[in-house]
């Protein structure tokens, strides 16, 4: 079975260049498809602080996908880990999930910050973040993601 999905919107304002770090302070706008969705499709969304946004690494090439273990960002100081231990464009379907803060809803324009997708990126799904649907129990991870992502949400002007 093949899953076929269509975008529901596009990032129309925000950062234009792809980069590994310095996503802090970036405000973006997700424009939902006006030909598909009525205004009341976002009714009540403004009561939530965060969204779950599924998007596609459309600036990446399918040839970027790698199934073998590799060191994150090519850094030999970090252990080689398999495809499913990474969160990047080298994954099989090149899908990403972000948890931006919702600043305001303006019709079908959603103003957000902390969305690590660039202008032109297609959005395939979004929903409010429900705290009770987040991770249960303590979250554990090795040290390398914290080291790798220390500047991920830093402001570019810092």
C-alpha positions as CSV (number, residue, x, y, z in Angstrom):
1,X,0.0,0.0,0.0
2,X,1.2,3.5,-0.9
3,X,0.0,6.5,1.1
4,X,-0.7,9.5,-1.0
5,X,-1.1,12.8,0.8
6,X,-1.5,16.4,-0.4
7,X,-0.1,19.5,1.3
8,X,-2.6,21.5,3.4
9,X,-0.5,24.6,3.3
10,X,2.8,26.3,2.7
11,X,5.3,28.3,4.8
12,X,5.0,31.8,3.1
13,X,7.0,34.0,5.5
14,X,10.1,33.3,7.6
15,X,13.6,32.0,7.1
16,X,14.6,31.5,3.5
17,X,17.9,29.6,3.9
18,X,18.4,26.0,5.1
19,X,20.9,25.7,7.9
20,X,21.8,23.3,10.8
21,X,21.6,25.9,13.6
22,X,20.3,29.4,14.7
23,X,16.6,29.0,14.2
24,X,15.8,31.1,17.3
25,X,13.9,34.3,16.9
26,X,12.5,33.3,13.5
27,X,8.8,34.1,13.0
28,X,7.1,32.3,10.2
29,X,3.7,32.2,8.6
30,X,1.9,29.0,7.5
31,X,-0.7,29.8,4.9
32,X,-3.4,27.0,4.8
33,X,-4.9,26.2,1.4
34,X,-7.8,28.7,1.0
35,X,-9.4,26.7,-1.8
36,X,-9.6,23.6,0.5
37,X,-10.3,24.9,4.0
38,X,-13.1,27.1,5.3
39,X,-12.2,29.8,7.9
40,X,-13.9,27.7,10.7
41,X,-11.4,24.9,10.1
42,X,-9.1,26.8,12.5
43,X,-11.8,27.8,15.0
44,X,-10.4,27.3,18.5
45,X,-6.8,26.8,17.4
46,X,-5.9,30.2,18.9
47,X,-6.5,28.8,22.4
48,X,-3.4,26.6,22.1
49,X,0.2,27.7,22.7
50,X,1.9,25.1,20.4
51,X,1.3,23.2,17.3
52,X,2.5,19.8,15.9
53,X,3.5,20.5,12.2
54,X,4.4,17.8,9.7
55,X,6.3,19.0,6.7
56,X,8.5,17.7,3.9
57,X,12.2,18.4,3.4
58,X,11.4,19.5,-0.1
59,X,14.8,21.2,-0.6
60,X,16.6,17.9,-0.1
61,X,17.1,15.4,-2.9
62,X,15.8,11.8,-2.6
63,X,19.5,10.8,-3.2
64,X,20.3,12.3,0.2
65,X,18.5,9.4,1.9
66,X,20.9,7.1,3.7
67,X,20.0,3.8,5.4
68,X,23.3,3.0,7.0
69,X,24.7,4.1,10.4
70,X,26.6,7.3,10.3
71,X,27.9,9.9,12.7
72,X,25.5,12.9,13.2
73,X,26.5,15.8,11.0
74,X,29.5,13.8,9.9
75,X,31.2,14.5,13.3
76,X,33.4,11.5,14.2
77,X,33.2,12.6,17.9
78,X,29.6,11.4,17.9
79,X,28.8,7.7,17.5
80,X,27.6,6.3,14.3
81,X,23.8,5.7,14.6
82,X,21.2,4.3,12.3
83,X,18.8,6.1,10.1
84,X,16.0,5.8,12.7
85,X,18.1,7.4,15.4
86,X,18.4,10.7,13.3
87,X,16.0,13.6,12.8
88,X,17.1,15.0,9.4
89,X,16.5,15.0,5.7
90,X,18.3,11.7,5.2
91,X,15.3,9.7,6.5
92,X,13.4,7.5,4.1
93,X,10.3,9.7,3.5
94,X,12.1,13.0,4.2
95,X,9.3,14.1,6.6
96,X,9.9,16.3,9.6
97,X,7.8,17.1,12.7
98,X,8.1,20.5,14.5
99,X,6.5,21.9,17.5
100,X,6.3,25.7,16.9
101,X,4.7,28.2,19.2
102,X,1.5,29.6,17.9
103,X,1.6,33.4,18.0
104,X,-1.7,34.2,16.4
105,X,-4.3,33.0,13.9
106,X,-5.2,35.5,11.1
107,X,-7.8,33.8,9.0
108,X,-6.0,30.8,7.5
109,X,-2.6,32.4,8.2
110,X,-0.9,30.9,11.2
111,X,1.8,33.0,12.7
112,X,4.4,30.9,14.5
113,X,7.9,30.9,15.9
114,X,10.3,28.0,16.4
115,X,9.3,26.4,13.1
116,X,12.4,25.0,11.5
117,X,11.1,25.0,8.0
118,X,11.9,27.5,5.3
119,X,9.7,29.6,3.0
120,X,8.2,27.4,0.3
121,X,8.1,24.3,2.5
122,X,4.9,22.3,2.1
123,X,2.9,21.5,5.2
124,X,1.2,18.1,5.3
125,X,-0.5,18.2,8.6
126,X,-0.9,20.3,11.7
127,X,-2.7,20.0,15.0
128,X,-2.6,21.6,18.4
129,X,-0.1,20.2,20.8
130,X,-1.9,18.5,23.7
131,X,0.4,18.3,26.8
132,X,-1.2,15.0,27.8
133,X,-0.3,13.5,24.5
134,X,3.4,14.3,24.9
135,X,5.9,11.9,26.2
136,X,5.0,10.0,29.4
137,X,7.6,9.2,31.9
138,X,11.2,10.5,32.0
139,X,12.8,11.3,28.6
140,X,16.2,9.8,28.1
141,X,18.7,10.4,25.3
142,X,22.5,10.1,24.8
143,X,24.7,13.2,25.2
144,X,25.4,13.8,21.5
145,X,22.0,15.3,20.6
146,X,22.4,18.0,23.3
147,X,25.9,18.7,22.1
148,X,24.8,18.7,18.4
149,X,21.8,21.0,19.0
150,X,23.3,23.4,21.5
151,X,22.9,26.3,19.0
152,X,19.8,25.0,17.1
153,X,17.4,27.4,18.8
154,X,20.0,30.1,19.4
155,X,19.2,33.5,17.9
156,X,21.3,34.0,14.8
157,X,22.3,37.5,16.0
158,X,23.7,36.1,19.3
